[in-house]
Structure formats: structure tokens, C-alpha cells
Amino acid sequence: MIIMPVKEGENIEKALKKFKRKYERTGVLKELRARQYFTKPSIAKRDKMAHAVYVEQLRRAEEE
């Protein structure tokens, strides 16, 4: 459960923005989307490896 202390006189839009940011950081939405379907462990491993290759290519391109 996310607890957001709101200071007296604080703008409601500002408080809502802080709540949304905190909610994003918890990863609840990402986990919900991941649980909507089952991914075989072999496919998850393949996707993880592909992502690692992609990130490494970006880093090497950044160095050049």
C-alpha cells in the first residue's frame, strides 16, 4: 500500500503527481502486465539475452 503524506495547503495536482511517480517506481503496473500471460522460461531467457545484447550495442556506439 502506498502512503502519501500531503502537507497542509499543498496543491492537489502536485500531490497527485508525486503519487503517480511513487506508483510507477513500485513496478506494480509492470508486474500486472507481465502476469497477464505465461512466458516459458526458455523464451524469457532468450528475451533477456537479446536485451543485454541491445544494451551492449548501445554502449559501444556511445563510446565511438
MMTF fields as JSON, N, C-alpha, C and O atoms, coordinates in Angstrom:
{
  "mmtfVersion": "1.0.0",
  "mmtfProducer": "UNKNOWN",
  "numBonds": 255,
  "numAtoms": 256,
  "numGroups": 64,
  "numChains": 1,
  "numModels": 1,
  "chainsPerModel": [1],
  "groupsPerChain": [64],
  "chainIdList": ["A"],
  "bondAtomList": [4, 2, 8, 6, 12, 10, 16, 14, 20, 18, 24, 22, 28, 26, 32, 30, 36, 34, 40, 38, 44, 42, 48, 46, 52, 50, 56, 54, 60, 58, 64, 62, 68, 66, 72, 70, 76, 74, 80, 78, 84, 82, 88, 86, 92, 90, 96, 94, 100, 98, 104, 102, 108, 106, 112, 110, 116, 114, 120, 118, 124, 122, 128, 126, 132, 130, 136, 134, 140, 138, 144, 142, 148, 146, 152, 150, 156, 154, 160, 158, 164, 162, 168, 166, 172, 170, 176, 174, 180, 178, 184, 182, 188, 186, 192, 190, 196, 194, 200, 198, 204, 202, 208, 206, 212, 210, 216, 214, 220, 218, 224, 222, 228, 226, 232, 230, 236, 234, 240, 238, 244, 242, 248, 246, 252, 250],
  "bondOrderList": [1, 1, 1, 1, 1, 1, 1, 1, 1, 1, 1, 1, 1, 1, 1, 1, 1, 1, 1, 1, 1, 1, 1, 1, 1, 1, 1, 1, 1, 1, 1, 1, 1, 1, 1, 1, 1, 1, 1, 1, 1, 1, 1, 1, 1, 1, 1, 1, 1, 1, 1, 1, 1, 1, 1, 1, 1, 1, 1, 1, 1, 1, 1],
  "groupList": [{"groupName": "MET", "atomNameList": ["N", "CA", "C", "O"], "elementList": ["N", "C", "C", "O"], "formalChargeList": [0, 0, 0, 0], "bondAtomList": [1, 0, 2, 1, 3, 2], "bondOrderList": [1, 1, 2], "singleLetterCode": "M", "chemCompType": "L-PEPTIDE LINKING"}, {"groupName": "ILE", "atomNameList": ["N", "CA", "C", "O"], "elementList": ["N", "C", "C", "O"], "formalChargeList": [0, 0, 0, 0], "bondAtomList": [1, 0, 2, 1, 3, 2], "bondOrderList": [1, 1, 2], "singleLetterCode": "I", "chemCompType": "L-PEPTIDE LINKING"}, {"groupName": "PRO", "atomNameList": ["N", "CA", "C", "O"], "elementList": ["N", "C", "C", "O"], "formalChargeList": [0, 0, 0, 0], "bondAtomList": [1, 0, 2, 1, 3, 2], "bondOrderList": [1, 1, 2], "singleLetterCode": "P", "chemCompType": "L-PEPTIDE LINKING"}, {"groupName": "VAL", "atomNameList": ["N", "CA", "C", "O"], "elementList": ["N", "C", "C", "O"], "formalChargeList": [0, 0, 0, 0], "bondAtomList": [1, 0, 2, 1, 3, 2], "bondOrderList": [1, 1, 2], "singleLetterCode": "V", "chemCompType": "L-PEPTIDE LINKING"}, {"groupName": "LYS", "atomNameList": ["N", "CA", "C", "O"], "elementList": ["N", "C", "C", "O"], "formalChargeList": [0, 0, 0, 0], "bondAtomList": [1, 0, 2, 1, 3, 2], "bondOrderList": [1, 1, 2], "singleLetterCode": "K", "chemCompType": "L-PEPTIDE LINKING"}, {"groupName": "GLU", "atomNameList": ["N", "CA", "C", "O"], "elementList": ["N", "C", "C", "O"], "formalChargeList": [0, 0, 0, 0], "bondAtomList": [1, 0, 2, 1, 3, 2], "bondOrderList": [1, 1, 2], "singleLetterCode": "E", "chemCompType": "L-PEPTIDE LINKING"}, {"groupName": "GLY", "atomNameList": ["N", "CA", "C", "O"], "elementList": ["N", "C", "C", "O"], "formalChargeList": [0, 0, 0, 0], "bondAtomList": [1, 0, 2, 1, 3, 2], "bondOrderList": [1, 1, 2], "singleLetterCode": "G", "chemCompType": "PEPTIDE LINKING"}, {"groupName": "ASN", "atomNameList": ["N", "CA", "C", "O"], "elementList": ["N", "C", "C", "O"], "formalChargeList": [0, 0, 0, 0], "bondAtomList": [1, 0, 2, 1, 3, 2], "bondOrderList": [1, 1, 2], "singleLetterCode": "N", "chemCompType": "L-PEPTIDE LINKING"}, {"groupName": "ALA", "atomNameList": ["N", "CA", "C", "O"], "elementList": ["N", "C", "C", "O"], "formalChargeList": [0, 0, 0, 0], "bondAtomList": [1, 0, 2, 1, 3, 2], "bondOrderList": [1, 1, 2], "singleLetterCode": "A", "chemCompType": "L-PEPTIDE LINKING"}, {"groupName": "LEU", "atomNameList": ["N", "CA", "C", "O"], "elementList": ["N", "C", "C", "O"], "formalChargeList": [0, 0, 0, 0], "bondAtomList": [1, 0, 2, 1, 3, 2], "bondOrderList": [1, 1, 2], "singleLetterCode": "L", "chemCompType": "L-PEPTIDE LINKING"}, {"groupName": "PHE", "atomNameList": ["N", "CA", "C", "O"], "elementList": ["N", "C", "C", "O"], "formalChargeList": [0, 0, 0, 0], "bondAtomList": [1, 0, 2, 1, 3, 2], "bondOrderList": [1, 1, 2], "singleLetterCode": "F", "chemCompType": "L-PEPTIDE LINKING"}, {"groupName": "ARG", "atomNameList": ["N", "CA", "C", "O"], "elementList": ["N", "C", "C", "O"], "formalChargeList": [0, 0, 0, 0], "bondAtomList": [1, 0, 2, 1, 3, 2], "bondOrderList": [1, 1, 2], "singleLetterCode": "R", "chemCompType": "L-PEPTIDE LINKING"}, {"groupName": "TYR", "atomNameList": ["N", "CA", "C", "O"], "elementList": ["N", "C", "C", "O"], "formalChargeList": [0, 0, 0, 0], "bondAtomList": [1, 0, 2, 1, 3, 2], "bondOrderList": [1, 1, 2], "singleLetterCode": "Y", "chemCompType": "L-PEPTIDE LINKING"}, {"groupName": "THR", "atomNameList": ["N", "CA", "C", "O"], "elementList": ["N", "C", "C", "O"], "formalChargeList": [0, 0, 0, 0], "bondAtomList": [1, 0, 2, 1, 3, 2], "bondOrderList": [1, 1, 2], "singleLetterCode": "T", "chemCompType": "L-PEPTIDE LINKING"}, {"groupName": "GLN", "atomNameList": ["N", "CA", "C", "O"], "elementList": ["N", "C", "C", "O"], "formalChargeList": [0, 0, 0, 0], "bondAtomList": [1, 0, 2, 1, 3, 2], "bondOrderList": [1, 1, 2], "singleLetterCode": "Q", "chemCompType": "L-PEPTIDE LINKING"}, {"groupName": "SER", "atomNameList": ["N", "CA", "C", "O"], "elementList": ["N", "C", "C", "O"], "formalChargeList": [0, 0, 0, 0], "bondAtomList": [1, 0, 2, 1, 3, 2], "bondOrderList": [1, 1, 2], "singleLetterCode": "S", "chemCompType": "L-PEPTIDE LINKING"}, {"groupName": "ASP", "atomNameList": ["N", "CA", "C", "O"], "elementList": ["N", "C", "C", "O"], "formalChargeList": [0, 0, 0, 0], "bondAtomList": [1, 0, 2, 1, 3, 2], "bondOrderList": [1, 1, 2], "singleLetterCode": "D", "chemCompType": "L-PEPTIDE LINKING"}, {"groupName": "HIS", "atomNameList": ["N", "CA", "C", "O"], "elementList": ["N", "C", "C", "O"], "formalChargeList": [0, 0, 0, 0], "bondAtomList": [1, 0, 2, 1, 3, 2], "bondOrderList": [1, 1, 2], "singleLetterCode": "H", "chemCompType": "L-PEPTIDE LINKING"}],
  "groupTypeList": [0, 1, 1, 0, 2, 3, 4, 5, 6, 5, 7, 1, 5, 4, 8, 9, 4, 4, 10, 4, 11, 4, 12, 5, 11, 13, 6, 3, 9, 4, 5, 9, 11, 8, 11, 14, 12, 10, 13, 4, 2, 15, 1, 8, 4, 11, 16, 4, 0, 8, 17, 8, 3, 12, 3, 5, 14, 9, 11, 11, 8, 5, 5, 5],
  "groupIdList": [1, 2, 3, 4, 5, 6, 7, 8, 9, 10, 11, 12, 13, 14, 15, 16, 17, 18, 19, 20, 21, 22, 23, 24, 25, 26, 27, 28, 29, 30, 31, 32, 33, 34, 35, 36, 37, 38, 39, 40, 41, 42, 43, 44, 45, 46, 47, 48, 49, 50, 51, 52, 53, 54, 55, 56, 57, 58, 59, 60, 61, 62, 63, 64],
  "secStructList": [7, 7, 7, 7, 7, 7, 7, 6, 6, 7, 7, 2, 2, 2, 2, 2, 2, 2, 2, 2, 2, 2, 2, 2, 2, 2, 6, 2, 2, 2, 2, 2, 2, 2, 6, 6, 1, 7, 7, 7, 2, 2, 2, 2, 2, 2, 2, 2, 2, 2, 2, 2, 2, 2, 2, 2, 2, 2, 2, 2, 2, 2, 2, 7],
  "xCoordList": [0.845, 0.0, 0.893, 1.86, 0.56, 1.331, 0.719, -0.479, 1.563, 1.114, 1.749, 2.969, 0.905, 1.377, 0.976, -0.181, 1.906, 1.565, 1.427, 2.333, 0.305, 0.048, 0.139, -0.539, 0.976, 1.142, -0.069, -0.739, -0.321, -1.466, -1.223, -0.162, -2.189, -2.088, -1.36, -1.144, -0.971, -0.271, -1.259, -2.389, -0.818, -1.649, -1.998, -1.128, -3.266, -3.714, -3.054, -2.784, -2.795, -2.149, -0.719, -0.244, -0.049, 1.324, 1.347, 2.22, 0.389, 0.301, -0.014, 0.534, -0.893, -1.247, -0.046, 0.166, 0.727, 1.925, 2.933, 3.552, 3.108, 4.009, 3.529, 4.332, 2.211, 1.65, 1.893, 2.286, 1.661, 1.866, 3.317, 3.597, 4.243, 5.672, 6.05, 6.8, 5.521, 5.809, 5.213, 5.825, 4.025, 3.352, 4.146, 4.272, 4.683, 5.499, 6.739, 7.117, 7.37, 8.608, 8.398, 9.326, 7.196, 6.948, 6.917, 7.183, 6.598, 6.593, 5.342, 5.342, 4.276, 3.031, 2.436, 2.03, 2.386, 1.778, 2.573, 1.99, 3.889, 4.747, 4.527, 4.468, 4.407, 4.197, 2.823, 2.682, 1.815, 0.48, 0.471, -0.125, 1.127, 1.184, 1.935, 1.564, 2.987, 3.768, 2.976, 3.171, 2.097, 1.317, 0.084, -0.608, -0.205, -1.378, -1.238, -2.237, -0.01, 0.214, 1.446, 2.317, 1.507, 2.632, 3.719, 3.441, 4.949, 6.092, 6.965, 7.354, 7.267, 8.118, 9.485, 9.968, 10.109, 11.421, 12.469, 13.32, 12.419, 13.403, 13.227, 14.208, 11.988, 11.715, 12.093, 12.613, 11.829, 12.207, 13.724, 14.225, 14.455, 15.916, 16.401, 17.34, 15.769, 16.135, 15.899, 16.729, 14.767, 14.452, 15.444, 15.861, 15.809, 16.755, 18.119, 18.786, 18.528, 19.805, 19.775, 20.747, 18.661, 18.53, 18.598, 19.204, 17.983, 18.023, 19.444, 19.874, 20.176, 21.56, 22.435, 23.293, 22.221, 22.979, 22.664, 23.564, 21.396, 20.958, 21.607, 22.1, 21.598, 22.18, 23.681, 24.228, 24.345, 25.792, 26.115, 27.097, 25.29, 25.499, 25.322, 26.064, 24.358, 24.15, 25.354, 25.79, 25.892, 27.051, 28.265, 29.005, 28.469, 29.616, 29.47, 30.451, 28.25, 28.004, 28.214, 28.643, 27.908, 28.062, 29.543, 29.926, 30.367, 31.801, 32.505, 33.486, 32.004, 32.656, 32.487, 32.982],
  "yCoordList": [-1.174, 0.0, 1.24, 1.324, 2.177, 3.404, 4.468, 4.745, 5.047, 6.111, 7.412, 7.514, 8.401, 9.707, 10.772, 11.19, 11.212, 12.31, 13.614, 13.999, 14.277, 15.538, 16.665, 16.656, 17.627, 18.773, 19.687, 19.753, 20.37, 21.271, 22.42, 23.044, 22.69, 23.754, 23.345, 24.176, 22.048, 21.589, 21.437, 20.982, 21.819, 21.738, 20.28, 19.412, 20.0, 18.633, 18.04, 16.839, 18.863, 18.369, 17.919, 16.912, 18.685, 18.348, 17.036, 16.195, 16.866, 15.642, 14.435, 13.35, 14.634, 13.557, 13.164, 11.983, 14.144, 13.878, 13.075, 12.151, 13.416, 12.675, 11.237, 10.304, 11.064, 9.726, 8.881, 7.718, 9.463, 8.737, 8.315, 7.191, 9.205, 8.906, 7.76, 6.858, 7.809, 6.77, 5.435, 4.383, 5.485, 4.281, 3.648, 2.425, 4.468, 3.969, 3.255, 2.204, 3.822, 3.248, 1.897, 1.09, 1.63, 0.358, -0.796, -1.936, -0.529, -1.577, -2.424, -3.506, -1.969, -2.726, -2.926, -4.032, -1.872, -1.955, -2.874, -3.646, -2.799, -3.659, -5.127, -5.984, -5.409, -6.786, -7.286, -8.444, -6.433, -6.813, -7.201, -8.208, -6.406, -6.702, -7.996, -8.756, -8.252, -9.472, -10.706, -11.779, -10.573, -11.716, -12.007, -12.994, -11.183, -11.412, -12.649, -13.247, -13.033, -14.214, -14.939, -14.342, -16.231, -17.043, -17.031, -17.206, -16.827, -16.87, -18.042, -18.147, -18.916, -20.049, -19.545, -18.53, -20.244, -19.804, -19.7, -18.812, -20.591, -20.536, -19.271, -18.679, -18.863, -17.644, -16.405, -15.432, -16.446, -15.326, -15.155, -14.032, -16.276, -16.224, -15.655, -14.859, -16.056, -15.563, -14.058, -13.332, -13.595, -12.166, -11.365, -10.269, -11.934, -11.261, -11.139, -10.111, -12.185, -12.171, -11.151, -10.427, -11.101, -10.142, -8.709, -7.841, -8.464, -7.135, -6.766, -5.627, -7.734, -7.489, -7.154, -6.276, -7.848, -7.575, -6.174, -5.436, -5.808, -4.487, -3.374, -2.383, -3.557, -2.555, -2.435, -1.331, -3.568, -3.548, -2.83, -2.091, -3.046, -2.356, -0.853, -0.075, -0.44, 0.987, 1.588, 2.688, 0.875, 1.374, 1.512, 2.492, 0.52, 0.58, 1.708, 2.371, 1.928, 3.003, 4.36, 5.32, 4.426, 5.673, 6.006, 7.176, 4.977, 5.181, 5.692, 6.432, 5.296, 5.664, 7.094, 7.53],
  "zCoordList": [0.0, 0.0, 0.0, 0.757, -0.842, -0.957, -0.053, -0.108, 0.768, 1.676, 1.215, 1.084, 0.974, 0.512, 1.53, 1.558, 2.357, 3.275, 2.488, 1.75, 2.647, 1.953, 2.959, 3.986, 2.655, 3.549, 3.443, 2.412, 4.508, 4.52, 3.547, 3.566, 2.716, 1.74, 0.465, -0.417, 0.357, -0.844, -2.002, -1.822, -3.157, -4.349, -4.633, -4.555, -4.961, -5.198, -6.452, -6.495, -7.459, -8.675, -8.368, -8.892, -7.512, -7.128, -6.34, -6.553, -5.434, -4.638, -5.525, -5.329, -6.491, -7.414, -8.272, -8.547, -8.688, -9.491, -8.681, -9.209, -7.392, -6.514, -6.34, -6.326, -6.206, -6.061, -7.304, -7.204, -8.47, -9.728, -9.877, -10.293, -9.543, -9.64, -8.701, -9.075, -7.479, -6.498, -6.946, -6.761, -7.532, -8.025, -9.163, -9.222, -10.067, -11.183, -10.662, -11.178, -9.644, -9.106, -8.444, -8.396, -7.93, -7.257, -8.249, -7.867, -9.519, -10.533, -10.54, -11.126, -9.909, -9.824, -11.216, -11.571, -11.983, -13.305, -14.219, -14.979, -14.153, -14.972, -14.619, -15.501, -13.325, -12.883, -13.312, -13.704, -13.242, -13.68, -15.158, -15.538, -15.975, -17.403, -17.669, -18.563, -16.904, -17.092, -16.685, -17.256, -15.72, -15.237, -16.087, -15.837, -17.071, -17.897, -18.768, -19.167, -19.063, -19.884, -19.371, -18.738, -19.654, -19.204, -20.265, -21.451, -19.838, -20.735, -20.307, -19.144, -21.251, -20.941, -20.489, -20.991, -19.545, -19.048, -20.155, -20.112, -21.142, -22.225, -23.062, -23.512, -23.266, -24.039, -23.226, -23.773, -21.917, -21.06, -21.063, -21.105, -21.018, -21.047, -22.377, -22.406, -23.471, -24.797, -24.905, -25.451, -24.385, -24.412, -23.56, -23.934, -22.412, -21.536, -22.214, -22.097, -22.919, -23.623, -24.767, -24.985, -25.49, -26.592, -26.063, -26.691, -24.919, -24.324, -23.914, -24.102, -23.351, -22.942, -24.146, -24.064, -25.259, -26.483, -26.981, -27.381, -26.959, -27.414, -26.574, -27.112, -25.252, -24.357, -24.6, -24.602, -24.803, -25.044, -26.352, -26.432, -27.374, -28.651, -28.492, -29.092, -27.698, -27.447, -26.741, -27.081, -25.761, -25.022, -25.927, -25.84, -26.803, -27.704, -28.72, -29.057, -29.208, -30.153, -29.486, -30.127, -28.195, -27.441, -27.257, -27.251, -27.107, -26.913, -28.171, -28.087, -29.314, -30.59, -30.952, -31.991]
}
